[in-house]
Amino acid sequence: MASLIPCPHCGQRPREEFTVKGAALVRPAADAGRNAWLDYVYLRDNPRGRYDEHWHHTSGCRRWLVVTRDTATHEIEGARDTAARTETVE
């Protein structure tokens, strides 16, 4: 069975309807050094455990969500609309 993501707008939906963006990154200033740009473009955190990621419901409501997922087990704990920072759907 496919992993289900609890979209706050569409209900439980299969993971295949979503596109993962990952964590929000802070873009370096235009005059930042080479190392800052290399880090921004190529390096990503790889946390173990509970993690909030941005996901786009591309085949559904087309809204951006914050999905809380355990990176070790891939278990989805909940999801919320990016505009509603406190509401979590489980």
C-alpha positions as CSV (number, residue, x, y, z in Angstrom):
1,M,0.0,0.0,0.0
2,A,1.2,3.5,-0.8
3,S,2.2,6.0,1.9
4,L,-0.6,8.4,2.6
5,I,-0.2,12.0,3.4
6,P,-3.0,13.8,5.3
7,C,-3.6,16.9,3.2
8,P,-5.6,19.4,5.2
9,H,-7.6,20.3,2.1
10,C,-8.1,16.9,0.4
11,G,-7.8,14.4,3.2
12,Q,-5.6,11.2,3.0
13,R,-3.9,11.1,-0.4
14,P,-1.2,8.9,-1.8
15,R,2.4,10.1,-1.7
16,E,2.6,10.0,-5.4
17,E,0.4,13.0,-5.7
18,F,3.0,15.2,-4.0
19,T,6.4,16.7,-4.9
20,V,8.9,17.1,-2.2
21,K,10.8,20.4,-2.0
22,G,12.6,19.8,1.2
23,A,13.7,22.4,3.8
24,A,13.5,26.1,3.1
25,L,16.9,27.4,2.3
26,V,18.2,30.9,2.9
27,R,19.8,32.3,-0.2
28,P,23.2,34.0,0.2
29,A,23.6,37.6,-0.6
30,A,24.6,38.3,-4.2
31,D,28.1,39.4,-3.1
32,A,28.6,36.3,-0.8
33,G,31.8,34.4,-1.2
34,R,32.3,31.3,-3.3
35,N,32.1,29.0,-0.3
36,A,28.7,30.4,0.7
37,W,27.3,29.7,-2.8
38,L,28.9,26.2,-3.0
39,D,27.3,25.4,0.3
40,Y,23.9,26.8,-0.8
41,V,23.9,24.9,-4.1
42,Y,25.4,21.6,-3.1
43,L,25.2,20.9,0.6
44,R,22.0,19.8,2.4
45,D,21.4,18.7,6.0
46,N,20.5,15.0,6.3
47,P,18.8,14.9,9.8
48,R,17.8,11.7,11.4
49,G,14.4,11.6,13.1
50,R,11.5,14.1,13.1
51,Y,11.8,16.7,10.3
52,D,9.5,19.3,8.7
53,E,9.7,19.5,4.9
54,H,7.9,21.6,2.3
55,W,5.7,19.4,-0.1
56,H,3.6,20.6,-3.0
57,H,0.3,18.8,-3.7
58,T,0.8,18.8,-7.4
59,S,-1.9,16.3,-8.4
60,G,-4.5,17.7,-5.9
61,C,-5.2,21.1,-4.4
62,R,-1.9,22.5,-5.6
63,R,-1.2,23.9,-2.2
64,W,2.1,24.0,-0.4
65,L,2.2,22.0,2.8
66,V,4.6,21.5,5.7
67,V,4.8,17.7,6.2
68,T,6.3,16.3,9.4
69,R,8.1,13.1,8.6
70,D,10.5,10.8,10.5
71,T,13.5,10.5,8.2
72,A,14.6,7.2,9.7
73,T,11.3,5.3,9.4
74,H,9.6,7.5,6.7
75,E,6.5,7.7,8.9
76,I,4.3,10.7,8.3
77,E,3.3,12.4,11.5
78,G,1.1,15.1,10.1
79,A,0.8,17.9,7.6
80,R,-0.3,21.5,7.7
81,D,-0.8,24.3,5.1
82,T,2.2,26.6,4.9
83,A,-0.1,29.6,5.6
84,A,-1.4,27.9,8.8
85,R,1.8,27.5,10.8
86,T,0.1,26.0,13.9
87,E,-2.6,23.7,12.5
88,T,-1.4,20.0,12.1
89,V,-3.5,17.3,10.6
90,E,-2.8,13.7,11.7
